[in-house]
Amino acid sequence: MGLGVVKGKTAAGRLSVILTLTVALWTLTGGAAPAWGDSFPTYGTGPVQVRIYTDYFCPPCRAMEPELEPLLIRLVEGGVITVTLVDTPFSKHTALYARYFLYALDRHNAFGHALLVRNTLFEAAANRHVTTKERIEELFKDKGISFREFDTAGAFQRYNALIREDNIDATPSCVIIRSAKKEKFVGGPDIIKALRELHR
């Protein structure tokens, strides 16, 4: 899980440290004007709200992806869920990756494309050598992913609001809201199990 930097603290202490870190990372972009338009990563029209919280540099998040992606596709295409993909900055490089994820969505914001860009960034994070904007841009060029830079402050504010609202203190996490009831699941196996339950 994405909590290596705050081991040994109480749950409340971990959350406080993480929320401080989140604000610090997300405000690196500067600018207050929300210019992200329709680039925020929410997909589907289903009545069940699903929020997926991951960090590209979180090994359990990466390990979960092969099972998570087809489940999300079935649930979105089946009209079961509306899913929001929330980049959660537990790594020092996550804010950079999250910006480029949004940059790519600004050019083409479709669910399948968002998953392609997400997988590309997960692979880049696993490499550990892709930690600059130049390297990400080279990778996007190689993969044929177009992007447009813009002020992501508004999108990052929304990420931050969701992280606070759902009390996220670990990745991967998933929040499912249905019939006015909110449930949180932490860890790949529990998240996959909860999403499979929605598919029945």
ChimeraX attribute file (.defattr): number of C-alpha atoms within 10 A of each C-alpha:
attribute: neighborCount
match mode: 1-to-1
recipient: residues
	/A:1	19
	/A:2	22
	/A:3	15
	/A:4	11
	/A:5	12
	/A:6	16
	/A:7	10
	/A:8	10
	/A:9	12
	/A:10	10
	/A:11	12
	/A:12	11
	/A:13	14
	/A:14	19
	/A:15	18
	/A:16	15
	/A:17	15
	/A:18	24
	/A:19	20
	/A:20	11
	/A:21	16
	/A:22	21
	/A:23	16
	/A:24	13
	/A:25	20
	/A:26	24
	/A:27	17
	/A:28	12
	/A:29	17
	/A:30	10
	/A:31	12
	/A:32	12
	/A:33	10
	/A:34	15
	/A:35	14
	/A:36	19
	/A:37	11
	/A:38	13
	/A:39	19
	/A:40	21
	/A:41	18
	/A:42	19
	/A:43	21
	/A:44	20
	/A:45	15
	/A:46	16
	/A:47	13
	/A:48	18
	/A:49	19
	/A:50	25
	/A:51	21
	/A:52	19
	/A:53	25
	/A:54	27
	/A:55	28
	/A:56	28
	/A:57	27
	/A:58	23
	/A:59	17
	/A:60	18
	/A:61	22
	/A:62	20
	/A:63	13
	/A:64	17
	/A:65	18
	/A:66	11
	/A:67	12
	/A:68	19
	/A:69	14
	/A:70	11
	/A:71	17
	/A:72	24
	/A:73	18
	/A:74	13
	/A:75	21
	/A:76	18
	/A:77	16
	/A:78	13
	/A:79	14
	/A:80	19
	/A:81	27
	/A:82	21
	/A:83	24
	/A:84	20
	/A:85	19
	/A:86	24
	/A:87	24
	/A:88	32
	/A:89	29
	/A:90	27
	/A:91	18
	/A:92	12
	/A:93	18
	/A:94	23
	/A:95	23
	/A:96	18
	/A:97	26
	/A:98	23
	/A:99	22
	/A:100	24
	/A:101	22
	/A:102	27
	/A:103	22
	/A:104	22
	/A:105	24
	/A:106	20
	/A:107	15
	/A:108	18
	/A:109	18
	/A:110	14
	/A:111	19
	/A:112	13
	/A:113	15
	/A:114	20
	/A:115	17
	/A:116	13
	/A:117	20
	/A:118	21
	/A:119	17
	/A:120	18
	/A:121	23
	/A:122	21
	/A:123	15
	/A:124	19
	/A:125	21
	/A:126	14
	/A:127	11
	/A:128	10
	/A:129	10
	/A:130	19
	/A:131	16
	/A:132	11
	/A:133	13
	/A:134	10
	/A:135	13
	/A:136	19
	/A:137	16
	/A:138	13
	/A:139	16
	/A:140	18
	/A:141	12
	/A:142	9
	/A:143	12
	/A:144	9
	/A:145	19
	/A:146	14
	/A:147	18
	/A:148	12
	/A:149	13
	/A:150	16
	/A:151	18
	/A:152	26
	/A:153	21
	/A:154	19
	/A:155	23
	/A:156	28
	/A:157	16
	/A:158	14
	/A:159	23
	/A:160	20
	/A:161	13
	/A:162	17
	/A:163	20
	/A:164	15
	/A:165	9
	/A:166	16
	/A:167	16
	/A:168	21
	/A:169	26
	/A:170	22
	/A:171	27
	/A:172	27
	/A:173	25
	/A:174	28
	/A:175	21
	/A:176	21
	/A:177	17
	/A:178	12
	/A:179	8
	/A:180	6
	/A:181	7
	/A:182	12
	/A:183	12
	/A:184	17
	/A:185	19
	/A:186	18
	/A:187	16
	/A:188	22
	/A:189	14
	/A:190	15
	/A:191	21
	/A:192	19
	/A:193	11
	/A:194	17
	/A:195	19
	/A:196	14
	/A:197	9
	/A:198	13
	/A:199	13
	/A:200	5
